[in-house]
Amino acid sequence: MDNEQFQRLVLDQLKMLTEGQKELGQSVKALEQGQKVLEQGQVEIKNELKYIWADIKKIDSRLSTQEEEVGIIKRLK
């Protein structure tokens, strides 16, 4: 292998490495975007859970009130 062939080989390998690095960079960007979407979904789930717990507390309060009323009605009989 002469010097010219060696230089050509090194340049070809450098081009391949550069292309691979670009592909990796694009993959990392895609992963970052996916992570952002997941994080936003997590925030939305947390917000929905707040509303769900508020509804559960309301239902529990109403049920407690009804239980008390049933207890009063049973005592009156």
TIZA-384493 format. One record per atom (N, C-alpha, C): y, x, z; atom name. Coordinates in steps of 0.05 Angstrom, whole numbers, plus 32768, in hexadecimal, padded with zeros to 4 digits. Layout:
REM residues N
<pt py="Y" px="X" pz="Z" atomo="CA"/>
...
END
This chain:
REM residues 77
<pt py="7FE9" px="8011" pz="8000" atomo="N"/>
<pt py="8000" px="8000" pz="8000" atomo="CA"/>
<pt py="8019" px="8012" pz="8000" atomo="C"/>
<pt py="802A" px="800E" pz="7FED" atomo="N"/>
<pt py="8042" px="801E" pz="7FEC" atomo="CA"/>
<pt py="8058" px="8011" pz="7FFB" atomo="C"/>
<pt py="806E" px="801E" pz="7FFD" atomo="N"/>
<pt py="8085" px="8015" pz="800D" atomo="CA"/>
<pt py="8090" px="7FFA" pz="8004" atomo="C"/>
<pt py="8091" px="7FF6" pz="7FEA" atomo="N"/>
<pt py="809B" px="7FDD" pz="7FDF" atomo="CA"/>
<pt py="8089" px="7FC5" pz="7FE6" atomo="C"/>
<pt py="806F" px="7FC9" pz="7FE4" atomo="N"/>
<pt py="805C" px="7FB4" pz="7FEB" atomo="CA"/>
<pt py="805E" px="7FAD" pz="8009" atomo="C"/>
<pt py="8061" px="7FC2" pz="8019" atomo="N"/>
<pt py="8064" px="7FBE" pz="8036" atomo="CA"/>
<pt py="807D" px="7FAE" pz="803C" atomo="C"/>
<pt py="8093" px="7FB5" pz="802F" atomo="N"/>
<pt py="80AC" px="7FA6" pz="8034" atomo="CA"/>
<pt py="80AA" px="7F89" pz="802B" atomo="C"/>
<pt py="809C" px="7F84" pz="8015" atomo="N"/>
<pt py="8098" px="7F69" pz="800B" atomo="CA"/>
<pt py="8087" px="7F59" pz="8020" atomo="C"/>
<pt py="8072" px="7F66" pz="802A" atomo="N"/>
<pt py="8061" px="7F5A" pz="803E" atomo="CA"/>
<pt py="8071" px="7F53" pz="8057" atomo="C"/>
<pt py="8081" px="7F65" pz="8060" atomo="N"/>
<pt py="8091" px="7F61" pz="8078" atomo="CA"/>
<pt py="80A5" px="7F4A" pz="8073" atomo="C"/>
<pt py="80B1" px="7F49" pz="805C" atomo="N"/>
<pt py="80C4" px="7F33" pz="8056" atomo="CA"/>
<pt py="80B6" px="7F18" pz="8055" atomo="C"/>
<pt py="809E" px="7F18" pz="8048" atomo="N"/>
<pt py="808F" px="7EFF" pz="8047" atomo="CA"/>
<pt py="8088" px="7EF5" pz="8063" atomo="C"/>
<pt py="807F" px="7F07" pz="8074" atomo="N"/>
<pt py="8078" px="7F00" pz="808F" atomo="CA"/>
<pt py="8091" px="7EF6" pz="809F" atomo="C"/>
<pt py="80A7" px="7F03" pz="809A" atomo="N"/>
<pt py="80C0" px="7EFB" pz="80A7" atomo="CA"/>
<pt py="80C8" px="7EDF" pz="809F" atomo="C"/>
<pt py="80C5" px="7ED9" pz="8085" atomo="N"/>
<pt py="80CB" px="7EBE" pz="807B" atomo="CA"/>
<pt py="80B9" px="7EAA" pz="8088" atomo="C"/>
<pt py="80A0" px="7EB0" pz="808B" atomo="N"/>
<pt py="808D" px="7E9E" pz="8097" atomo="CA"/>
<pt py="8094" px="7E99" pz="80B5" atomo="C"/>
<pt py="809B" px="7EAF" pz="80C2" atomo="N"/>
<pt py="80A3" px="7EAC" pz="80DE" atomo="CA"/>
<pt py="80BD" px="7E9B" pz="80E1" atomo="C"/>
<pt py="80D0" px="7E9F" pz="80CF" atomo="N"/>
<pt py="80E8" px="7E90" pz="80D0" atomo="CA"/>
<pt py="80E3" px="7E72" pz="80CB" atomo="C"/>
<pt py="80D2" px="7E6C" pz="80B7" atomo="N"/>
<pt py="80CA" px="7E50" pz="80B2" atomo="CA"/>
<pt py="80BC" px="7E44" pz="80CA" atomo="C"/>
<pt py="80AA" px="7E53" pz="80D6" atomo="N"/>
<pt py="809C" px="7E49" pz="80ED" atomo="CA"/>
<pt py="80AF" px="7E44" pz="8104" atomo="C"/>
<pt py="80C2" px="7E55" pz="8108" atomo="N"/>
<pt py="80D6" px="7E51" pz="811D" atomo="CA"/>
<pt py="80E6" px="7E38" pz="8118" atomo="C"/>
<pt py="80EE" px="7E33" pz="80FF" atomo="N"/>
<pt py="80FD" px="7E1A" pz="80F8" atomo="CA"/>
<pt py="80EC" px="7E02" pz="80FF" atomo="C"/>
<pt py="80D2" px="7E02" pz="80F8" atomo="N"/>
<pt py="80C0" px="7DEC" pz="80FD" atomo="CA"/>
<pt py="80BE" px="7DE7" pz="811C" atomo="C"/>
<pt py="80BC" px="7DFD" pz="812B" atomo="N"/>
<pt py="80BA" px="7DFA" pz="8148" atomo="CA"/>
<pt py="80D4" px="7DEE" pz="8153" atomo="C"/>
<pt py="80EB" px="7DF7" pz="8148" atomo="N"/>
<pt py="8104" px="7DEC" pz="8151" atomo="CA"/>
<pt py="8106" px="7DCF" pz="814B" atomo="C"/>
<pt py="80FC" px="7DC6" pz="8134" atomo="N"/>
<pt py="80FD" px="7DA9" pz="812E" atomo="CA"/>
<pt py="80EA" px="7D9A" pz="8140" atomo="C"/>
<pt py="80D3" px="7DA6" pz="8147" atomo="N"/>
<pt py="80C0" px="7D99" pz="8159" atomo="CA"/>
<pt py="80CC" px="7D96" pz="8175" atomo="C"/>
<pt py="80DA" px="7DAA" pz="817E" atomo="N"/>
<pt py="80E7" px="7DA9" pz="8198" atomo="CA"/>
<pt py="80FC" px="7D93" pz="8198" atomo="C"/>
<pt py="810C" px="7D91" pz="8183" atomo="N"/>
<pt py="8120" px="7D7C" pz="8181" atomo="CA"/>
<pt py="8113" px="7D61" pz="8183" atomo="C"/>
<pt py="80FD" px="7D5D" pz="8174" atomo="N"/>
<pt py="80EF" px="7D43" pz="8175" atomo="CA"/>
<pt py="80E5" px="7D3D" pz="8191" atomo="C"/>
<pt py="80DA" px="7D51" pz="819E" atomo="N"/>
<pt py="80D1" px="7D4D" pz="81BA" atomo="CA"/>
<pt py="80E8" px="7D46" pz="81CC" atomo="C"/>
<pt py="80FE" px="7D53" pz="81C9" atomo="N"/>
<pt py="8115" px="7D4D" pz="81DA" atomo="CA"/>
<pt py="811F" px="7D30" pz="81D5" atomo="C"/>
<pt py="811F" px="7D28" pz="81BC" atomo="N"/>
<pt py="8127" px="7D0C" pz="81B6" atomo="CA"/>
<pt py="8114" px="7CF8" pz="81C2" atomo="C"/>
<pt py="80FA" px="7CFE" pz="81C0" atomo="N"/>
<pt py="80E6" px="7CED" pz="81CC" atomo="CA"/>
<pt py="80E9" px="7CEC" pz="81EA" atomo="C"/>
<pt py="80EF" px="7D02" pz="81F7" atomo="N"/>
<pt py="80F3" px="7D02" pz="8213" atomo="CA"/>
<pt py="810B" px="7CF1" pz="821B" atomo="C"/>
<pt py="8120" px="7CF2" pz="820C" atomo="N"/>
<pt py="8138" px="7CE2" pz="8211" atomo="CA"/>
<pt py="8131" px="7CC4" pz="8210" atomo="C"/>
<pt py="8121" px="7CBD" pz="81FC" atomo="N"/>
<pt py="8118" px="7CA1" pz="81FA" atomo="CA"/>
<pt py="8108" px="7C99" pz="8212" atomo="C"/>
<pt py="80F6" px="7CAA" pz="821A" atomo="N"/>
<pt py="80E5" px="7CA4" pz="8232" atomo="CA"/>
<pt py="80F6" px="7CA1" pz="824B" atomo="C"/>
<pt py="810A" px="7CB3" pz="824E" atomo="N"/>
<pt py="811B" px="7CB2" pz="8265" atomo="CA"/>
<pt py="812C" px="7C98" pz="8265" atomo="C"/>
<pt py="8135" px="7C90" pz="824E" atomo="N"/>
<pt py="8144" px="7C77" pz="824C" atomo="CA"/>
<pt py="8132" px="7C5F" pz="8254" atomo="C"/>
<pt py="811A" px="7C60" pz="824A" atomo="N"/>
<pt py="8106" px="7C4B" pz="8251" atomo="CA"/>
<pt py="8101" px="7C4A" pz="826F" atomo="C"/>
<pt py="8100" px="7C61" pz="827B" atomo="N"/>
<pt py="80FC" px="7C62" pz="8298" atomo="CA"/>
<pt py="8113" px="7C56" pz="82A7" atomo="C"/>
<pt py="812B" px="7C5B" pz="829E" atomo="N"/>
<pt py="8143" px="7C4F" pz="82AA" atomo="CA"/>
<pt py="8142" px="7C31" pz="82A8" atomo="C"/>
<pt py="813B" px="7C27" pz="8290" atomo="N"/>
<pt py="8139" px="7C0A" pz="828C" atomo="CA"/>
<pt py="8124" px="7BFE" pz="829D" atomo="C"/>
<pt py="810D" px="7C0B" pz="82A1" atomo="N"/>
<pt py="80F8" px="7C01" pz="82B2" atomo="CA"/>
<pt py="8102" px="7BFF" pz="82CF" atomo="C"/>
<pt py="8110" px="7C14" pz="82D8" atomo="N"/>
<pt py="811A" px="7C14" pz="82F3" atomo="CA"/>
<pt py="812E" px="7BFC" pz="82F7" atomo="C"/>
<pt py="813F" px="7BF8" pz="82E4" atomo="N"/>
<pt py="8152" px="7BE1" pz="82E6" atomo="CA"/>
<pt py="8143" px="7BC7" pz="82E7" atomo="C"/>
<pt py="812F" px="7BC4" pz="82D6" atomo="N"/>
<pt py="8120" px="7BAB" pz="82D6" atomo="CA"/>
<pt py="8111" px="7BA7" pz="82F1" atomo="C"/>
<pt py="8107" px="7BBC" pz="82FC" atomo="N"/>
<pt py="80F9" px="7BBA" pz="8316" atomo="CA"/>
<pt py="810C" px="7BB1" pz="832C" atomo="C"/>
<pt py="8126" px="7BB9" pz="832A" atomo="N"/>
<pt py="8139" px="7BAF" pz="833E" atomo="CA"/>
<pt py="813B" px="7B91" pz="833D" atomo="C"/>
<pt py="813D" px="7B86" pz="8324" atomo="N"/>
<pt py="813E" px="7B69" pz="8321" atomo="CA"/>
<pt py="8125" px="7B5B" pz="832A" atomo="C"/>
<pt py="810E" px="7B68" pz="8324" atomo="N"/>
<pt py="80F5" px="7B5C" pz="832C" atomo="CA"/>
<pt py="80F3" px="7B5A" pz="834A" atomo="C"/>
<pt py="80FB" px="7B70" pz="8358" atomo="N"/>
<pt py="80FA" px="7B70" pz="8375" atomo="CA"/>
<pt py="810D" px="7B5B" pz="8381" atomo="C"/>
<pt py="8124" px="7B58" pz="8374" atomo="N"/>
<pt py="8137" px="7B44" pz="837E" atomo="CA"/>
<pt py="812B" px="7B28" pz="837B" atomo="C"/>
<pt py="811D" px="7B23" pz="8364" atomo="N"/>
<pt py="8110" px="7B09" pz="8360" atomo="CA"/>
<pt py="80F9" px="7B05" pz="8374" atomo="C"/>
<pt py="80EA" px="7B1A" pz="837A" atomo="N"/>
<pt py="80D4" px="7B17" pz="838D" atomo="CA"/>
<pt py="80DF" px="7B11" pz="83A9" atomo="C"/>
<pt py="80F6" px="7B1D" pz="83B0" atomo="N"/>
<pt py="8102" px="7B17" pz="83CA" atomo="CA"/>
<pt py="810B" px="7AFB" pz="83CB" atomo="C"/>
<pt py="8117" px="7AF0" pz="83B6" atomo="N"/>
<pt py="8120" px="7AD4" pz="83B5" atomo="CA"/>
<pt py="8108" px="7AC2" pz="83B8" atomo="C"/>
<pt py="80F3" px="7AC7" pz="83AA" atomo="N"/>
<pt py="80DB" px="7AB6" pz="83AB" atomo="CA"/>
<pt py="80CF" px="7AB8" pz="83C7" atomo="C"/>
<pt py="80CE" px="7ACF" pz="83D3" atomo="N"/>
<pt py="80C4" px="7AD2" pz="83EE" atomo="CA"/>
<pt py="80D5" px="7AC2" pz="8402" atomo="C"/>
<pt py="80EF" px="7AC3" pz="83FE" atomo="N"/>
<pt py="8101" px="7AB4" pz="8410" atomo="CA"/>
<pt py="80FC" px="7A96" pz="840E" atomo="C"/>
<pt py="80F9" px="7A8D" pz="83F5" atomo="N"/>
<pt py="80F4" px="7A70" pz="83F1" atomo="CA"/>
<pt py="80D9" px="7A68" pz="83FC" atomo="C"/>
<pt py="80C6" px="7A79" pz="83F9" atomo="N"/>
<pt py="80AB" px="7A73" pz="8404" atomo="CA"/>
<pt py="80AC" px="7A72" pz="8422" atomo="C"/>
<pt py="80BA" px="7A85" pz="842E" atomo="N"/>
<pt py="80BD" px="7A85" pz="844C" atomo="CA"/>
<pt py="80CA" px="7A6B" pz="8455" atomo="C"/>
<pt py="80DF" px="7A62" pz="8447" atomo="N"/>
<pt py="80EC" px="7A49" pz="844E" atomo="CA"/>
<pt py="80D9" px="7A32" pz="844C" atomo="C"/>
<pt py="80CA" px="7A31" pz="8437" atomo="N"/>
<pt py="80B6" px="7A1B" pz="8433" atomo="CA"/>
<pt py="80A1" px="7A1B" pz="8449" atomo="C"/>
<pt py="8098" px="7A33" pz="8450" atomo="N"/>
<pt py="8084" px="7A35" pz="8465" atomo="CA"/>
<pt py="808F" px="7A2A" pz="8480" atomo="C"/>
<pt py="80A8" px="7A31" pz="8485" atomo="N"/>
<pt py="80B5" px="7A27" pz="849E" atomo="CA"/>
<pt py="80B7" px="7A08" pz="849D" atomo="C"/>
<pt py="80BE" px="79FD" pz="8486" atomo="N"/>
<pt py="80C1" px="79E0" pz="8483" atomo="CA"/>
<pt py="80A6" px="79D3" pz="8486" atomo="C"/>
<pt py="8091" px="79DE" pz="847B" atomo="N"/>
<pt py="8076" px="79D3" pz="847E" atomo="CA"/>
<pt py="806E" px="79D4" pz="849B" atomo="C"/>
<pt py="8074" px="79EA" pz="84A8" atomo="N"/>
<pt py="806E" px="79EB" pz="84C5" atomo="CA"/>
<pt py="807C" px="79D6" pz="84D5" atomo="C"/>
<pt py="8095" px="79D1" pz="84CE" atomo="N"/>
<pt py="80A4" px="79BC" pz="84DC" atomo="CA"/>
<pt py="8098" px="79A0" pz="84D7" atomo="C"/>
<pt py="8091" px="799B" pz="84BE" atomo="N"/>
<pt py="8085" px="7982" pz="84B6" atomo="CA"/>
<pt py="806A" px="797E" pz="84C4" atomo="C"/>
<pt py="805A" px="7992" pz="84C6" atomo="N"/>
<pt py="8040" px="7990" pz="84D4" atomo="CA"/>
<pt py="8044" px="7989" pz="84F2" atomo="C"/>
<pt py="8059" px="7995" pz="84FE" atomo="N"/>
<pt py="805E" px="798F" pz="851A" atomo="CA"/>
<pt py="8067" px="7973" pz="851E" atomo="C"/>
<pt py="8075" px="7968" pz="850B" atomo="N"/>
<pt py="807F" px="794C" pz="850D" atomo="CA"/>
<pt py="8069" px="7938" pz="850A" atomo="C"/>
<pt py="8053" px="793F" pz="84FF" atomo="N"/>
<pt py="803D" px="792B" pz="84FA" atomo="CA"/>
<pt py="802D" px="7927" pz="8513" atomo="C"/>
END
